[in-house]
Amino acid sequence: MRVFIANKGVKSQWNGDSLIHGIGRTRGGGVFFEKKTDIEISRSFFGFNHVQMDGGGIYLYNCSKISIHHNMFIMNGAKWGGAVYLEKCSDIHIFNNCFLFNFAIRDGGAISISNCDHIEIANNAWLFNIALRSSRNIDNHNSKKILIE
């Protein structure tokens, strides 16, 4: 199953769902958010989702006020950002998630962040994520104000 959400405005909540075996040609094998504000993704399972480009489990483009917490990401894959890919996003909080066996053909086995601002990544579990070129857990391209604990 694959979900695409692209309208501005109302808060988006993704809570307690499972996205399994999603396949996308380009971005967001599980879920794709574009131009959204106030996104919360929590207590969900993303497993075995794959795409040819960015964000095997989740892809977010030009979004703000993002909270991704208490989720499980297992065996998602993409070229960049095996589990999660964020591009041109701001005010991002990623915490208390578990990233297991996610893979990227290029960079960011678990997470890839590109041209984002104000990012906090804390208290996540990282186990056996793979990136064939670099950054098996978190990859960053031109993003600013990043705090990783």
Disulfide bonds with the S-S distance in Angstrom:
none
